[in-house]
C-alpha cells in the first residue's frame, strides 16, 4: 500500500460508522448498512449504518429531551462551543478536505476552500448567538409598554445535499445551535462521511449529548416523513431539488412547521457588450466550473451580447479545453468526477439535445471511458431557444452560450425560468448594473463577480428556488420565533 493509500485508509478508519443518537454512536436498529462510494474509482470507501424509521424516532426523542437544557444554556456558552468547533475544524482542515474529496470527488484545492467557507459559519454564528435581541418601548397610545423577545423554535430536522458535505452541514447546524435549538441532521446518502466526522468534532468541542443527532440512511423518504409529521418537530430545513422540496413542504404543512428551503437553480450569466472580457471569462470559469459545475449557484445559461459572443466563446473554450481532469487527490487536477452515473447521463443528454437543435460543440461533450464517473469539460455555443440545456439545471461541467441583441432581450431570457436563486452580470456601466439589480428576478446577484457565497451574507432564492435565508444576520432568525408582551405603563 502506498503512503497516500495508507493515509486515506487511516483517515477513513477514524470516521464513525454508526448513528449518533443522544450522545451515543450506535448501529442501526435493523442492522442495515450502506456503502459510501468513491466516484473517482467506483470503489467502496466505508460501510456505515443505515437508519430505520425506529432510529429516526429515537433521534427525535433525543433532540426533544435535550432541548430544554440547551435552550436554557447561556448564549455565551453556546457561542463558545461553536468557536471551539471552528478552531478544531480549522486545525484539521487538511483532513476534512481529503475526506470530502474522497467521498464527493472535488479537487483538493476546492475542498480546502470549502473547509474555510464551512468553518466560517461556525465563527459567524458564534458571534451572532450573544446578539439575539428584542425591543422595548411604549405603544402608540401610551397606555402600555411593548416587549418583543426572540426564542428558539425548538427541535429541528436538517436535510443536507451531497455536493457541499461540510458547508451545508455547518450552514444549518451553526445557526440552529446559536439560537438554542437542537437538531437531527440527515446527510445525503452519497456523501455522509464528512457530517459524521463533523458531529464527532462537535462532541470534542463540548457539545452536550442529544443536541446534535445524525441519521445516515438509504431509506430517506421513509425515515424522514415520520419525523416531519411528528408534532414535536418545529422546524424543517432542506437543501436539494425543487421536486423533493415540494414534497417535504406538503408534509410540513400538516404541522405548520417553520421551513427553510434552498432548492434548484438555473442561474443566468449575462455578458454585455461593454463588459471587460478578461474579467467576464475569469468570472465564467469560477461560476461554472467550481465544484465541477455541481452547485445550485453554478451559472447555467451564458447570455452573451452578440457583438462579443464569438470572442467570449473563443476565450472561454481555450480555458476550458486546458482544464485537467482526474481524481481530486492528484496534483493539478481541476475537474474531478461527477457524483454518479446518472449525472454523467444527464450531462450527455443535455449536450446532445443542444447540438441536435443546432448548437456548436466547441470542446468536450462526452463521458470519459474508464473507472469513475467523469465527463469532459464542455462548451456549446449558439444554443437555440427551447433547448433542454436552457431549462434544466445542468449540474455538470457544461458551459452553454446563447446570444442576445438588446438589454430587454437579455432580461427576458434570464428571467424565463421558474427558478430565481442567483444571477451574474458583467458590465462596465454603473447604471446598467443598477438596472439589472432591479430587473433580474433572483435572490442573489454577482455584479462583475463569479462567486457570491459568504457566511456573512443571506443565501437564498426567489420563486421555485426556495424559502428563507441561510447565513448573514438573517440566518439565525430562521431558527427563532417572536413573542410580543404588553405590560401596563409604569
QUICOR-V37382 format. One record per backbone hydrogen bond with DSSP energy under -1.0 kcal/mol. NH is the residue of the N-H (numbers start at 1). CO is the residue of the C=O. E is the energy in kcal/mol with one decimal. If there is no record, write none. Layout:
[[NH:CO:E] [NH:CO:E]]
This chain:
[[6:2:-2.5] [7:3:-2.3] [8:4:-2.4] [9:5:-2.5] [10:6:-2.4] [11:7:-2.2] [12:8:-2.5] [13:9:-2.0] [14:10:-1.0] [19:26:-3.2] [20:214:-1.4] [21:24:-2.6] [24:21:-1.4] [26:19:-2.7] [31:28:-1.5] [34:48:-2.6] [36:46:-2.8] [38:43:-3.0] [41:38:-1.2] [42:38:-3.4] [45:36:-3.6] [46:36:-1.1] [48:34:-2.7] [49:17:-2.4] [50:32:-2.2] [51:216:-3.5] [56:52:-1.9] [57:53:-2.1] [58:54:-2.2] [59:55:-2.4] [60:56:-2.1] [61:57:-2.5] [62:58:-2.3] [63:59:-2.1] [64:60:-2.6] [65:61:-2.5] [66:62:-2.0] [67:63:-1.1] [70:66:-2.2] [71:67:-3.1] [72:68:-1.5] [78:74:-2.1] [79:75:-2.6] [80:76:-2.0] [81:77:-1.8] [82:78:-1.8] [83:79:-2.5] [84:80:-2.4] [85:81:-2.2] [86:82:-2.2] [87:83:-2.2] [88:84:-2.6] [89:85:-2.7] [90:86:-2.5] [91:87:-2.1] [92:88:-1.6] [93:90:-1.3] [96:92:-2.2] [97:93:-2.5] [98:94:-2.2] [99:95:-2.3] [100:96:-2.3] [101:97:-2.3] [102:98:-2.4] [103:99:-2.1] [104:100:-2.6] [105:101:-1.1] [108:328:-2.1] [111:107:-2.3] [112:108:-2.6] [113:109:-1.5] [114:110:-2.1] [115:111:-2.0] [116:112:-2.0] [117:113:-2.4] [118:114:-3.6] [119:115:-2.7] [120:116:-1.3] [123:119:-1.7] [124:120:-3.1] [125:121:-2.3] [126:122:-1.5] [127:123:-1.5] [128:124:-1.4] [129:125:-1.9] [131:128:-1.7] [132:129:-1.1] [135:148:-1.8] [137:146:-1.8] [139:144:-2.0] [142:139:-1.7] [145:487:-3.0] [146:137:-3.8] [147:485:-3.1] [148:135:-2.9] [149:483:-2.8] [151:481:-2.5] [153:479:-1.9] [156:182:-2.3] [157:235:-2.6] [158:184:-2.9] [159:237:-2.8] [160:186:-1.6] [168:164:-2.2] [170:166:-2.6] [171:167:-2.4] [173:169:-3.0] [174:170:-1.9] [176:172:-1.4] [177:173:-2.7] [178:174:-2.4] [179:175:-2.0] [181:176:-2.8] [183:211:-3.1] [184:156:-2.3] [185:213:-3.1] [186:158:-3.1] [196:192:-1.9] [197:193:-2.5] [198:194:-2.4] [199:195:-2.5] [200:196:-1.8] [201:197:-1.7] [202:198:-2.2] [203:199:-1.7] [204:200:-1.8] [205:201:-1.9] [206:203:-1.6] [207:202:-2.2] [211:208:-1.5] [213:183:-1.6] [214:20:-2.0] [215:185:-2.5] [223:219:-2.6] [224:220:-2.7] [225:221:-2.2] [228:224:-2.6] [229:225:-2.3] [233:230:-1.5] [234:155:-2.4] [236:258:-2.6] [237:157:-2.5] [238:260:-2.6] [239:159:-1.7] [240:262:-2.0] [245:241:-2.3] [246:242:-2.6] [247:243:-1.5] [248:244:-2.4] [249:245:-2.4] [250:246:-1.9] [251:247:-1.9] [252:248:-2.7] [253:249:-1.6] [256:253:-1.1] [257:252:-1.9] [258:234:-1.6] [260:236:-2.2] [261:467:-2.2] [262:238:-2.7] [263:465:-2.4] [269:301:-2.9] [270:424:-3.3] [271:303:-2.5] [272:426:-2.3] [275:272:-1.8] [280:276:-2.4] [281:277:-2.7] [282:278:-2.2] [283:279:-2.7] [284:280:-2.4] [285:281:-2.3] [286:282:-1.9] [287:283:-3.1] [288:284:-2.3] [289:285:-1.9] [290:286:-1.0] [292:289:-1.7] [293:290:-1.3] [294:291:-2.0] [295:293:-1.3] [298:295:-1.5] [299:287:-1.9] [300:267:-2.9] [301:267:-2.2] [302:400:-2.9] [303:269:-2.0] [304:402:-1.9] [305:271:-2.5] [306:404:-2.9] [308:305:-1.8] [309:305:-1.1] [312:308:-2.8] [313:309:-2.6] [314:310:-2.5] [315:311:-2.5] [316:312:-2.7] [317:313:-2.3] [318:314:-1.9] [319:315:-1.7] [320:316:-2.7] [321:317:-2.8] [323:320:-1.6] [326:335:-2.3] [330:327:-2.3] [333:330:-1.5] [334:324:-2.5] [335:324:-2.1] [338:373:-3.4] [344:340:-1.4] [345:341:-2.5] [346:342:-2.3] [347:343:-2.2] [348:344:-2.3] [349:345:-2.4] [350:346:-2.4] [351:347:-2.2] [352:348:-2.4] [353:349:-2.4] [354:350:-2.0] [355:351:-2.5] [356:352:-2.6] [357:353:-1.3] [358:355:-1.9] [359:354:-2.4] [360:381:-2.6] [362:379:-2.6] [363:379:-1.2] [368:374:-2.3] [373:39:-1.9] [376:366:-2.7] [378:397:-2.7] [379:363:-1.9] [380:399:-2.6] [381:360:-2.5] [383:401:-2.6] [387:384:-1.7] [390:387:-1.7] [391:388:-1.4] [392:388:-3.1] [398:396:-2.1] [399:378:-2.6] [401:380:-2.7] [402:302:-3.0] [404:304:-1.6] [410:406:-2.2] [411:407:-2.5] [412:408:-2.3] [413:409:-2.5] [414:410:-2.6] [415:411:-2.5] [417:415:-2.3] [423:444:-1.2] [424:268:-2.4] [425:446:-2.6] [426:270:-2.7] [433:429:-2.3] [434:430:-2.3] [435:431:-2.2] [436:432:-2.4] [437:433:-1.8] [438:434:-1.6] [439:435:-2.2] [440:436:-2.4] [442:440:-1.8] [443:420:-2.0] [444:421:-1.0] [446:423:-2.6] [448:425:-3.3] [457:454:-2.0] [459:470:-3.2] [462:420:-2.8] [464:418:-2.4] [465:462:-2.2] [466:463:-1.3] [467:261:-1.7] [470:459:-2.3] [472:455:-3.1] [475:471:-1.3] [479:476:-1.6] [480:477:-1.1] [481:151:-3.2] [483:149:-2.8] [485:147:-3.0] [487:145:-2.5] [489:143:-1.6]]
